[in-house]
Amino acid sequence: MAIRNIREYGDEVLVKKCKEVKEMTPRTRELIEDMLDTMYEANGVGLAAPQVGVLKRIVVIDVSEEREEPIILINPRIVESSGEQSGQEGCLSVPGKCGIVTRPNYVKAVALDVDMNPIEVEGTELLARAICHELDHLDGHIYVEKVEGELMDVVMEEEE
Ligand code: NI
């Protein structure tokens, strides 16, 4: 278990496109464990590998209140989306800030799990938002590009 340093907005690793994971290795498993630890430690609902400086297509998400239902997505791809939601979004790489972003209200993603088996994940509301937000990171996009209006200062701890 290790907490990794979260890269912040302005770091060029955050604007690069990540590479597909071709095979699971002990090193990649360790990365995923560390990403989970880092996300939970920072109270985030999601974290993408480039946020800890690794340009691989891996994200972890946990939108559960109990913080014990991690979703691990390797080489994820959104295959279906519908509806629309507008709401506040934040990012562990942009500490202390948040902004209003419009996202689909439903998405379905396909990905691989830690054993490189295909999985499908469906989500609405916060989970749909988290999937979109984290997958954007894998292509070098940060939510601030999509914010409607101004970035605001966070009053409560509510970051993705
Ligand atoms: Ni983020």
Backbone and ligand atoms as CSV (ligand in chain L), in Angstrom:
chain,resi,resn,atom,element,x,y,z
A,1,MET,N,N,0.846,-1.199,0.000
A,1,MET,CA,C,0.000,0.000,0.000
A,1,MET,C,C,0.871,1.235,0.000
A,2,ALA,N,N,0.553,2.089,-0.942
A,2,ALA,CA,C,1.331,3.325,-1.022
A,2,ALA,C,C,0.477,4.449,-1.587
A,3,ILE,N,N,0.678,5.597,-1.019
A,3,ILE,CA,C,-0.001,6.783,-1.523
A,3,ILE,C,C,0.938,7.444,-2.523
A,4,ARG,N,N,0.436,7.702,-3.720
A,4,ARG,CA,C,1.277,8.370,-4.716
A,4,ARG,C,C,0.952,9.865,-4.770
A,5,ASN,N,N,1.918,10.582,-5.273
A,5,ASN,CA,C,1.790,12.022,-5.406
A,5,ASN,C,C,0.807,12.348,-6.542
A,6,ILE,N,N,-0.194,13.175,-6.260
A,6,ILE,CA,C,-1.170,13.538,-7.296
A,6,ILE,C,C,-0.672,14.752,-8.077
A,7,ARG,N,N,-0.566,14.555,-9.393
A,7,ARG,CA,C,-0.108,15.643,-10.262
A,7,ARG,C,C,-1.190,16.710,-10.384
A,8,GLU,N,N,-0.761,17.944,-10.428
A,8,GLU,CA,C,-1.727,19.037,-10.478
A,8,GLU,C,C,-1.777,19.716,-11.840
A,9,TYR,N,N,-2.926,20.331,-12.087
A,9,TYR,CA,C,-3.202,21.074,-13.315
A,9,TYR,C,C,-2.000,21.947,-13.660
A,10,GLY,N,N,-1.549,21.846,-14.906
A,10,GLY,CA,C,-0.342,22.573,-15.301
A,10,GLY,C,C,0.802,21.595,-15.559
A,11,ASP,N,N,0.725,20.411,-14.921
A,11,ASP,CA,C,1.706,19.347,-15.156
A,11,ASP,C,C,1.426,18.752,-16.542
A,12,GLU,N,N,2.450,18.656,-17.362
A,12,GLU,CA,C,2.179,18.255,-18.747
A,12,GLU,C,C,1.746,16.791,-18.890
A,13,VAL,N,N,1.976,15.978,-17.856
A,13,VAL,CA,C,1.534,14.582,-17.921
A,13,VAL,C,C,0.000,14.510,-18.017
A,14,LEU,N,N,-0.667,15.561,-17.556
A,14,LEU,CA,C,-2.134,15.572,-17.541
A,14,LEU,C,C,-2.755,15.925,-18.891
A,15,VAL,N,N,-1.954,16.350,-19.843
A,15,VAL,CA,C,-2.520,16.695,-21.146
A,15,VAL,C,C,-2.059,15.733,-22.241
A,16,LYS,N,N,-1.485,14.609,-21.824
A,16,LYS,CA,C,-1.029,13.616,-22.798
A,16,LYS,C,C,-2.040,12.481,-22.942
A,17,LYS,N,N,-1.965,11.815,-24.103
A,17,LYS,CA,C,-2.845,10.674,-24.346
A,17,LYS,C,C,-2.194,9.430,-23.738
A,18,CYS,N,N,-2.980,8.636,-23.042
A,18,CYS,CA,C,-2.442,7.440,-22.374
A,18,CYS,C,C,-2.434,6.237,-23.326
A,19,LYS,N,N,-1.560,5.287,-23.013
A,19,LYS,CA,C,-1.432,4.080,-23.836
A,19,LYS,C,C,-2.267,2.937,-23.266
A,20,GLU,N,N,-2.739,2.078,-24.162
A,20,GLU,CA,C,-3.491,0.900,-23.740
A,20,GLU,C,C,-2.623,-0.033,-22.909
A,21,VAL,N,N,-3.257,-0.724,-21.974
A,21,VAL,CA,C,-2.568,-1.754,-21.205
A,21,VAL,C,C,-2.643,-3.045,-22.010
A,22,LYS,N,N,-1.485,-3.624,-22.339
A,22,LYS,CA,C,-1.471,-4.833,-23.180
A,22,LYS,C,C,-1.525,-6.105,-22.345
A,23,GLU,N,N,-0.894,-6.080,-21.185
A,23,GLU,CA,C,-0.920,-7.269,-20.316
A,23,GLU,C,C,-0.815,-6.821,-18.871
A,24,MET,N,N,-1.348,-7.666,-17.987
A,24,MET,CA,C,-1.290,-7.343,-16.567
A,24,MET,C,C,0.051,-7.819,-16.020
A,25,THR,N,N,0.714,-6.939,-15.317
A,25,THR,CA,C,2.005,-7.284,-14.718
A,25,THR,C,C,1.934,-6.950,-13.232
A,26,PRO,N,N,2.837,-7.526,-12.434
A,26,PRO,CA,C,2.852,-7.187,-11.002
A,26,PRO,C,C,2.975,-5.676,-10.790
A,27,ARG,N,N,3.711,-5.042,-11.659
A,27,ARG,CA,C,3.905,-3.604,-11.534
A,27,ARG,C,C,2.605,-2.829,-11.774
A,28,THR,N,N,1.827,-3.294,-12.746
A,28,THR,CA,C,0.551,-2.625,-13.028
A,28,THR,C,C,-0.450,-2.898,-11.908
A,29,ARG,N,N,-0.425,-4.126,-11.367
A,29,ARG,CA,C,-1.295,-4.427,-10.220
A,29,ARG,C,C,-0.976,-3.508,-9.041
A,30,GLU,N,N,0.304,-3.294,-8.835
A,30,GLU,CA,C,0.728,-2.416,-7.741
A,30,GLU,C,C,0.259,-0.981,-7.997
A,31,LEU,N,N,0.369,-0.563,-9.245
A,31,LEU,CA,C,-0.112,0.776,-9.615
A,31,LEU,C,C,-1.590,0.925,-9.265
A,32,ILE,N,N,-2.393,-0.092,-9.614
A,32,ILE,CA,C,-3.837,-0.033,-9.362
A,32,ILE,C,C,-4.121,0.028,-7.859
A,33,GLU,N,N,-3.416,-0.806,-7.081
A,33,GLU,CA,C,-3.571,-0.763,-5.615
A,33,GLU,C,C,-3.238,0.628,-5.085
A,34,ASP,N,N,-2.154,1.177,-5.584
A,34,ASP,CA,C,-1.736,2.505,-5.130
A,34,ASP,C,C,-2.731,3.583,-5.553
A,35,MET,N,N,-3.317,3.421,-6.749
A,35,MET,CA,C,-4.319,4.399,-7.197
A,35,MET,C,C,-5.530,4.369,-6.271
A,36,LEU,N,N,-5.951,3.161,-5.863
A,36,LEU,CA,C,-7.085,3.057,-4.933
A,36,LEU,C,C,-6.739,3.721,-3.607
A,37,ASP,N,N,-5.563,3.390,-3.071
A,37,ASP,CA,C,-5.145,3.995,-1.801
A,37,ASP,C,C,-5.107,5.518,-1.899
A,38,THR,N,N,-4.585,5.988,-3.018
A,38,THR,CA,C,-4.418,7.436,-3.207
A,38,THR,C,C,-5.777,8.123,-3.328
A,39,MET,N,N,-6.695,7.474,-4.070
A,39,MET,CA,C,-8.042,8.043,-4.222
A,39,MET,C,C,-8.761,8.111,-2.870
A,40,TYR,N,N,-8.701,7.010,-2.104
A,40,TYR,CA,C,-9.397,6.990,-0.813
A,40,TYR,C,C,-8.771,7.988,0.159
A,41,GLU,N,N,-7.458,8.026,0.184
A,41,GLU,CA,C,-6.751,8.945,1.071
A,41,GLU,C,C,-7.154,10.403,0.795
A,42,ALA,N,N,-7.327,10.700,-0.508
A,42,ALA,CA,C,-7.643,12.079,-0.902
A,42,ALA,C,C,-9.149,12.346,-0.894
A,43,ASN,N,N,-9.959,11.322,-0.514
A,43,ASN,CA,C,-11.405,11.482,-0.494
A,43,ASN,C,C,-12.007,11.765,-1.855
A,44,GLY,N,N,-11.397,11.219,-2.887
A,44,GLY,CA,C,-11.921,11.431,-4.232
A,44,GLY,C,C,-12.876,10.318,-4.612
A,45,VAL,N,N,-13.690,10.555,-5.642
A,45,VAL,CA,C,-14.562,9.491,-6.134
A,45,VAL,C,C,-13.974,8.826,-7.379
A,46,GLY,N,N,-12.847,9.326,-7.843
A,46,GLY,CA,C,-12.212,8.702,-8.997
A,46,GLY,C,C,-10.801,9.209,-9.178
A,47,LEU,N,N,-10.009,8.374,-9.859
A,47,LEU,CA,C,-8.618,8.768,-10.127
A,47,LEU,C,C,-8.168,8.049,-11.401
A,48,ALA,N,N,-7.476,8.760,-12.254
A,48,ALA,CA,C,-6.952,8.181,-13.485
A,48,ALA,C,C,-5.429,8.092,-13.381
A,49,ALA,N,N,-4.861,7.071,-14.042
A,49,ALA,CA,C,-3.416,6.822,-13.918
A,49,ALA,C,C,-2.544,8.053,-14.206
A,50,PRO,N,N,-2.882,8.868,-15.232
A,50,PRO,CA,C,-2.016,10.033,-15.474
A,50,PRO,C,C,-1.960,10.990,-14.285
A,51,GLN,N,N,-2.974,10.953,-13.422
A,51,GLN,CA,C,-2.955,11.829,-12.251
A,51,GLN,C,C,-1.882,11.437,-11.245
A,52,VAL,N,N,-1.384,10.189,-11.363
A,52,VAL,CA,C,-0.232,9.818,-10.540
A,52,VAL,C,C,1.005,9.665,-11.434
A,53,GLY,N,N,0.937,10.258,-12.615
A,53,GLY,CA,C,2.120,10.350,-13.473
A,53,GLY,C,C,2.377,9.164,-14.383
A,54,VAL,N,N,1.360,8.270,-14.527
A,54,VAL,CA,C,1.553,7.081,-15.364
A,54,VAL,C,C,0.615,7.154,-16.574
A,55,LEU,N,N,1.185,7.112,-17.768
A,55,LEU,CA,C,0.371,7.287,-18.980
A,55,LEU,C,C,-0.192,5.960,-19.477
A,56,LYS,N,N,-1.033,5.355,-18.629
A,56,LYS,CA,C,-1.699,4.100,-18.980
A,56,LYS,C,C,-3.195,4.298,-18.855
A,57,ARG,N,N,-3.956,3.541,-19.689
A,57,ARG,CA,C,-5.404,3.704,-19.696
A,57,ARG,C,C,-6.039,2.898,-18.566
A,58,ILE,N,N,-5.925,3.441,-17.361
A,58,ILE,CA,C,-6.487,2.811,-16.160
A,58,ILE,C,C,-7.169,3.894,-15.326
A,59,VAL,N,N,-8.401,3.585,-14.884
A,59,VAL,CA,C,-9.046,4.485,-13.928
A,59,VAL,C,C,-9.644,3.681,-12.780
A,60,VAL,N,N,-9.735,4.314,-11.629
A,60,VAL,CA,C,-10.451,3.725,-10.493
A,60,VAL,C,C,-11.530,4.728,-10.073
A,61,ILE,N,N,-12.665,4.164,-9.670
A,61,ILE,CA,C,-13.820,4.984,-9.291
A,61,ILE,C,C,-14.471,4.345,-8.081
A,62,ASP,N,N,-14.949,5.151,-7.154
A,62,ASP,CA,C,-15.812,4.635,-6.096
A,62,ASP,C,C,-16.755,5.754,-5.673
A,63,VAL,N,N,-18.018,5.624,-6.082
A,63,VAL,CA,C,-18.987,6.659,-5.730
A,63,VAL,C,C,-19.867,6.210,-4.554
A,64,SER,N,N,-19.537,5.045,-3.954
A,64,SER,CA,C,-20.373,4.545,-2.859
A,64,SER,C,C,-20.094,5.334,-1.580
A,65,GLU,N,N,-21.117,5.434,-0.738
A,65,GLU,CA,C,-20.926,6.165,0.517
A,65,GLU,C,C,-20.007,5.418,1.453
A,66,GLU,N,N,-20.046,4.092,1.388
A,66,GLU,CA,C,-19.228,3.285,2.301
A,66,GLU,C,C,-17.763,3.266,1.864
A,67,ARG,N,N,-17.496,3.690,0.646
A,67,ARG,CA,C,-16.134,3.740,0.129
A,67,ARG,C,C,-15.516,2.349,0.086
A,68,GLU,N,N,-16.339,1.369,-0.282
A,68,GLU,CA,C,-15.772,0.034,-0.401
A,68,GLU,C,C,-16.303,-0.721,-1.620
A,69,GLU,N,N,-16.650,0.054,-2.650
A,69,GLU,CA,C,-17.084,-0.580,-3.888
A,69,GLU,C,C,-16.279,-0.033,-5.062
A,70,PRO,N,N,-14.984,-0.315,-5.053
A,70,PRO,CA,C,-14.147,0.227,-6.127
A,70,PRO,C,C,-14.468,-0.385,-7.481
A,71,ILE,N,N,-14.478,0.459,-8.487
A,71,ILE,CA,C,-14.613,0.014,-9.873
A,71,ILE,C,C,-13.271,0.281,-10.542
A,72,ILE,N,N,-12.699,-0.771,-11.118
A,72,ILE,CA,C,-11.402,-0.624,-11.778
A,72,ILE,C,C,-11.611,-0.854,-13.265
A,73,LEU,N,N,-11.252,0.113,-14.056
A,73,LEU,CA,C,-11.473,0.015,-15.499
A,73,LEU,C,C,-10.140,0.153,-16.232
A,74,ILE,N,N,-9.841,-0.878,-17.024
A,74,ILE,CA,C,-8.623,-0.875,-17.831
A,74,ILE,C,C,-9.032,-0.766,-19.304
A,75,ASN,N,N,-8.377,0.106,-20.031
A,75,ASN,CA,C,-8.701,0.378,-21.438
A,75,ASN,C,C,-10.194,0.654,-21.640
A,76,PRO,N,N,-10.785,1.499,-20.794
A,76,PRO,CA,C,-12.238,1.701,-20.886
A,76,PRO,C,C,-12.647,2.522,-22.103
A,77,ARG,N,N,-13.884,2.282,-22.506
A,77,ARG,CA,C,-14.453,2.963,-23.665
A,77,ARG,C,C,-15.945,3.142,-23.416
A,78,ILE,N,N,-16.457,4.329,-23.655
A,78,ILE,CA,C,-17.895,4.541,-23.513
A,78,ILE,C,C,-18.567,4.084,-24.799
A,79,VAL,N,N,-19.552,3.186,-24.664
A,79,VAL,CA,C,-20.210,2.643,-25.856
A,79,VAL,C,C,-21.651,3.120,-25.995
A,80,GLU,N,N,-22.170,3.707,-24.933
A,80,GLU,CA,C,-23.544,4.195,-24.986
A,80,GLU,C,C,-23.684,5.337,-24.002
A,81,SER,N,N,-24.435,6.353,-24.378
A,81,SER,CA,C,-24.722,7.411,-23.420
A,81,SER,C,C,-26.042,8.046,-23.780
A,82,SER,N,N,-26.720,8.576,-22.763
A,82,SER,CA,C,-27.979,9.255,-23.045
A,82,SER,C,C,-28.299,10.252,-21.947
A,83,GLY,N,N,-29.223,11.122,-22.244
A,83,GLY,CA,C,-29.661,12.106,-21.265
A,83,GLY,C,C,-28.619,13.168,-21.010
A,84,GLU,N,N,-28.894,13.985,-20.028
A,84,GLU,CA,C,-28.025,15.096,-19.727
A,84,GLU,C,C,-28.169,15.458,-18.259
A,85,GLN,N,N,-27.053,15.795,-17.626
A,85,GLN,CA,C,-27.087,16.303,-16.257
A,85,GLN,C,C,-26.101,17.459,-16.182
A,86,SER,N,N,-26.474,18.440,-15.413
A,86,SER,CA,C,-25.608,19.587,-15.224
A,86,SER,C,C,-25.339,19.684,-13.739
A,87,GLY,N,N,-24.081,19.715,-13.369
A,87,GLY,CA,C,-23.805,19.767,-11.936
A,87,GLY,C,C,-22.369,20.106,-11.642
A,88,GLN,N,N,-22.115,20.191,-10.341
A,88,GLN,CA,C,-20.801,20.594,-9.872
A,88,GLN,C,C,-19.801,19.449,-9.997
A,89,GLU,N,N,-18.620,19.774,-10.465
A,89,GLU,CA,C,-17.586,18.769,-10.648
A,89,GLU,C,C,-16.266,19.318,-10.132
A,90,GLY,N,N,-15.436,18.409,-9.624
A,90,GLY,CA,C,-14.116,18.809,-9.172
A,90,GLY,C,C,-13.123,17.744,-9.570
A,91,CYS,N,N,-11.861,17.968,-9.269
A,91,CYS,CA,C,-10.821,17.023,-9.673
A,91,CYS,C,C,-9.684,17.108,-8.673
A,92,LEU,N,N,-9.164,15.951,-8.294
A,92,LEU,CA,C,-8.057,15.940,-7.330
A,92,LEU,C,C,-6.825,16.664,-7.874
A,93,SER,N,N,-6.760,16.810,-9.204
A,93,SER,CA,C,-5.620,17.511,-9.800
A,93,SER,C,C,-5.819,19.026,-9.853
A,94,VAL,N,N,-7.026,19.454,-9.483
A,94,VAL,CA,C,-7.310,20.895,-9.444
A,94,VAL,C,C,-7.851,21.209,-8.047
A,95,PRO,N,N,-6.996,21.105,-7.029
A,95,PRO,CA,C,-7.468,21.170,-5.645
A,95,PRO,C,C,-8.126,22.511,-5.315
A,96,GLY,N,N,-9.187,22.392,-4.522
A,96,GLY,CA,C,-9.843,23.601,-4.026
A,96,GLY,C,C,-10.778,24.270,-5.007
A,97,LYS,N,N,-10.947,23.662,-6.196
A,97,LYS,CA,C,-11.792,24.297,-7.209
A,97,LYS,C,C,-12.916,23.373,-7.641
A,98,CYS,N,N,-13.963,23.962,-8.173
A,98,CYS,CA,C,-15.038,23.181,-8.766
A,98,CYS,C,C,-15.729,24.044,-9.809
A,99,GLY,N,N,-16.556,23.400,-10.609
A,99,GLY,CA,C,-17.265,24.144,-11.640
A,99,GLY,C,C,-18.415,23.326,-12.181
A,100,ILE,N,N,-19.300,23.980,-12.885
A,100,ILE,CA,C,-20.482,23.313,-13.431
A,100,ILE,C,C,-20.136,22.713,-14.797
A,101,VAL,N,N,-20.415,21.415,-14.924
A,101,VAL,CA,C,-20.160,20.713,-16.182
A,101,VAL,C,C,-21.405,19.914,-16.558
A,102,THR,N,N,-21.737,19.919,-17.840
A,102,THR,CA,C,-22.850,19.109,-18.334
A,102,THR,C,C,-22.302,17.800,-18.885
A,103,ARG,N,N,-22.894,16.712,-18.451
A,103,ARG,CA,C,-22.481,15.356,-18.855
A,103,ARG,C,C,-23.721,14.559,-19.208
A,104,PRO,N,N,-23.534,13.399,-19.863
A,104,PRO,CA,C,-24.692,12.508,-20.044
A,104,PRO,C,C,-25.186,12.010,-18.683
A,105,ASN,N,N,-26.461,11.731,-18.588
A,105,ASN,CA,C,-26.978,11.232,-17.314
A,105,ASN,C,C,-26.844,9.722,-17.195
A,106,TYR,N,N,-26.574,9.084,-18.334
A,106,TYR,CA,C,-26.381,7.629,-18.339
A,106,TYR,C,C,-25.239,7.304,-19.283
A,107,VAL,N,N,-24.341,6.440,-18.842
A,107,VAL,CA,C,-23.333,5.919,-19.772
A,107,VAL,C,C,-23.135,4.421,-19.532
A,108,LYS,N,N,-22.759,3.760,-20.608
A,108,LYS,CA,C,-22.337,2.368,-20.500
A,108,LYS,C,C,-20.908,2.320,-21.042
A,109,ALA,N,N,-20.023,1.681,-20.266
A,109,ALA,CA,C,-18.634,1.565,-20.702
A,109,ALA,C,C,-18.246,0.100,-20.772
A,110,VAL,N,N,-17.368,-0.212,-21.705
A,110,VAL,CA,C,-16.746,-1.533,-21.719
A,110,VAL,C,C,-15.281,-1.331,-21.360
A,111,ALA,N,N,-14.716,-2.339,-20.681
A,111,ALA,CA,C,-13.340,-2.225,-20.211
A,111,ALA,C,C,-12.822,-3.619,-19.904
A,112,LEU,N,N,-11.632,-3.683,-19.331
A,112,LEU,CA,C,-11.094,-4.939,-18.809
A,112,LEU,C,C,-10.962,-4.792,-17.303
A,113,ASP,N,N,-11.105,-5.920,-16.584
A,113,ASP,CA,C,-10.873,-5.870,-15.142
A,113,ASP,C,C,-9.402,-6.194,-14.852
A,114,VAL,N,N,-9.048,-6.315,-13.572
A,114,VAL,CA,C,-7.632,-6.524,-13.233
A,114,VAL,C,C,-7.072,-7.842,-13.748
A,115,ASP,N,N,-7.978,-8.777,-14.089
A,115,ASP,CA,C,-7.505,-10.034,-14.679
A,115,ASP,C,C,-7.576,-9.996,-16.204
A,116,MET,N,N,-7.814,-8.812,-16.735
A,116,MET,CA,C,-7.883,-8.581,-18.182
A,116,MET,C,C,-9.074,-9.296,-18.819
A,117,ASN,N,N,-10.118,-9.488,-18.022
A,117,ASN,CA,C,-11.362,-10.023,-18.567
A,117,ASN,C,C,-12.292,-8.866,-18.918
A,118,PRO,N,N,-13.039,-9.010,-20.023
A,118,PRO,CA,C,-13.940,-7.923,-20.421
A,118,PRO,C,C,-15.063,-7.717,-19.411
A,119,ILE,N,N,-15.362,-6.472,-19.131
A,119,ILE,CA,C,-16.479,-6.136,-18.248
A,119,ILE,C,C,-17.265,-4.996,-18.864
A,120,GLU,N,N,-18.490,-4.840,-18.345
A,120,GLU,CA,C,-19.350,-3.761,-18.776
A,120,GLU,C,C,-19.812,-3.037,-17.528
A,121,VAL,N,N,-19.780,-1.729,-17.549
A,121,VAL,CA,C,-20.241,-0.961,-16.395
A,121,VAL,C,C,-21.256,0.058,-16.874
A,122,GLU,N,N,-22.379,0.101,-16.167
A,122,GLU,CA,C,-23.401,1.087,-16.487
A,122,GLU,C,C,-23.547,2.025,-15.310
A,123,GLY,N,N,-23.795,3.275,-15.572
A,123,GLY,CA,C,-23.991,4.198,-14.464
A,123,GLY,C,C,-24.882,5.344,-14.844
A,124,THR,N,N,-25.546,5.872,-13.804
A,124,THR,CA,C,-26.335,7.087,-13.996
A,124,THR,C,C,-25.824,8.112,-12.994
A,125,GLU,N,N,-26.246,9.346,-13.170
A,125,GLU,CA,C,-25.938,10.434,-12.241
A,125,GLU,C,C,-24.459,10.510,-11.888
A,126,LEU,N,N,-24.125,10.419,-10.584
A,126,LEU,CA,C,-22.722,10.628,-10.186
A,126,LEU,C,C,-21.773,9.620,-10.829
A,127,LEU,N,N,-22.228,8.356,-10.924
A,127,LEU,CA,C,-21.338,7.354,-11.531
A,127,LEU,C,C,-21.102,7.658,-13.020
A,128,ALA,N,N,-22.152,8.068,-13.720
A,128,ALA,CA,C,-21.998,8.436,-15.133
A,128,ALA,C,C,-21.037,9.618,-15.264
A,129,ARG,N,N,-21.195,10.578,-14.378
A,129,ARG,CA,C,-20.322,11.753,-14.390
A,129,ARG,C,C,-18.868,11.351,-14.121
A,130,ALA,N,N,-18.686,10.473,-13.137
A,130,ALA,CA,C,-17.320,10.051,-12.776
A,130,ALA,C,C,-16.666,9.281,-13.927
A,131,ILE,N,N,-17.438,8.412,-14.577
A,131,ILE,CA,C,-16.882,7.649,-15.700
A,131,ILE,C,C,-16.431,8.617,-16.802
A,132,CYS,N,N,-17.284,9.565,-17.150
A,132,CYS,CA,C,-16.928,10.539,-18.207
A,132,CYS,C,C,-15.691,11.342,-17.810
A,133,HIS,N,N,-15.688,11.817,-16.569
A,133,HIS,CA,C,-14.579,12.658,-16.084
A,133,HIS,C,C,-13.252,11.895,-16.119
A,134,GLU,N,N,-13.268,10.670,-15.596
A,134,GLU,CA,C,-12.018,9.895,-15.521
A,134,GLU,C,C,-11.546,9.464,-16.911
A,135,LEU,N,N,-12.487,9.082,-17.775
A,135,LEU,CA,C,-12.069,8.674,-19.121
A,135,LEU,C,C,-11.473,9.852,-19.896
A,136,ASP,N,N,-11.986,11.045,-19.655
A,136,ASP,CA,C,-11.402,12.241,-20.281
A,136,ASP,C,C,-9.915,12.371,-19.939
A,137,HIS,N,N,-9.567,12.060,-18.685
A,137,HIS,CA,C,-8.157,12.159,-18.269
A,137,HIS,C,C,-7.246,11.304,-19.153
A,138,LEU,N,N,-7.775,10.158,-19.627
A,138,LEU,CA,C,-6.938,9.234,-20.401
A,138,LEU,C,C,-6.582,9.804,-21.774
A,139,ASP,N,N,-7.350,10.799,-22.195
A,139,ASP,CA,C,-7.039,11.462,-23.466
A,139,ASP,C,C,-6.487,12.865,-23.250
A,140,GLY,N,N,-6.061,13.122,-22.034
A,140,GLY,CA,C,-5.408,14.406,-21.756
A,140,GLY,C,C,-6.354,15.565,-21.546
A,141,HIS,N,N,-7.616,15.242,-21.236
A,141,HIS,CA,C,-8.583,16.311,-21.023
A,141,HIS,C,C,-8.946,16.470,-19.551
A,142,ILE,N,N,-9.049,17.690,-19.124
A,142,ILE,CA,C,-9.405,18.002,-17.743
A,142,ILE,C,C,-10.723,18.759,-17.752
A,143,TYR,N,N,-11.542,18.523,-16.721
A,143,TYR,CA,C,-12.906,19.069,-16.722
A,143,TYR,C,C,-12.953,20.584,-16.862
A,144,VAL,N,N,-11.885,21.270,-16.459
A,144,VAL,CA,C,-11.925,22.740,-16.509
A,144,VAL,C,C,-12.157,23.260,-17.933
A,145,GLU,N,N,-11.798,22.434,-18.937
A,145,GLU,CA,C,-12.047,22.817,-20.332
A,145,GLU,C,C,-13.545,22.906,-20.616
A,146,LYS,N,N,-14.329,22.159,-19.814
A,146,LYS,CA,C,-15.760,22.040,-20.093
A,146,LYS,C,C,-16.630,22.841,-19.135
A,147,VAL,N,N,-15.988,23.538,-18.219
A,147,VAL,CA,C,-16.760,24.255,-17.203
A,147,VAL,C,C,-17.557,25.389,-17.833
A,148,GLU,N,N,-18.814,25.448,-17.408
A,148,GLU,CA,C,-19.681,26.533,-17.869
A,148,GLU,C,C,-19.563,27.669,-16.862
A,149,GLY,N,N,-19.150,28.801,-17.327
A,149,GLY,CA,C,-18.948,29.925,-16.413
A,149,GLY,C,C,-17.572,29.835,-15.787
A,150,GLU,N,N,-17.472,30.261,-14.538
A,150,GLU,CA,C,-16.174,30.368,-13.872
A,150,GLU,C,C,-15.888,29.148,-13.006
A,151,LEU,N,N,-14.604,28.865,-12.823
A,151,LEU,CA,C,-14.208,27.910,-11.792
A,151,LEU,C,C,-14.477,28.577,-10.450
A,152,MET,N,N,-14.975,27.788,-9.500
A,152,MET,CA,C,-15.286,28.371,-8.192
A,152,MET,C,C,-14.414,27.736,-7.122
A,153,ASP,N,N,-14.351,28.371,-5.984
A,153,ASP,CA,C,-13.639,27.790,-4.846
A,153,ASP,C,C,-14.548,26.798,-4.143
A,154,VAL,N,N,-13.968,25.670,-3.774
A,154,VAL,CA,C,-14.743,24.650,-3.068
A,154,VAL,C,C,-14.949,25.079,-1.625
A,155,VAL,N,N,-16.189,24.939,-1.163
A,155,VAL,CA,C,-16.452,25.228,0.236
A,155,VAL,C,C,-16.363,23.929,1.030
A,156,MET,N,N,-17.073,22.899,0.527
A,156,MET,CA,C,-16.968,21.588,1.160
A,156,MET,C,C,-15.953,20.749,0.415
A,157,GLU,N,N,-15.489,19.672,1.034
A,157,GLU,CA,C,-14.626,18.708,0.352
A,157,GLU,C,C,-15.494,17.890,-0.589
A,158,GLU,N,N,-15.408,18.167,-1.875
A,158,GLU,CA,C,-16.181,17.383,-2.821
A,158,GLU,C,C,-15.430,17.353,-4.138
A,159,GLU,N,N,-14.512,16.418,-4.219
A,159,GLU,CA,C,-13.655,16.378,-5.400
A,159,GLU,C,C,-13.686,14.996,-6.028
A,160,GLU,N,N,-13.462,15.001,-7.328
A,160,GLU,CA,C,-13.435,13.725,-8.046
A,160,GLU,C,C,-12.027,13.365,-8.408
L,1,NI,NI,NI,-10.033,14.488,-12.396
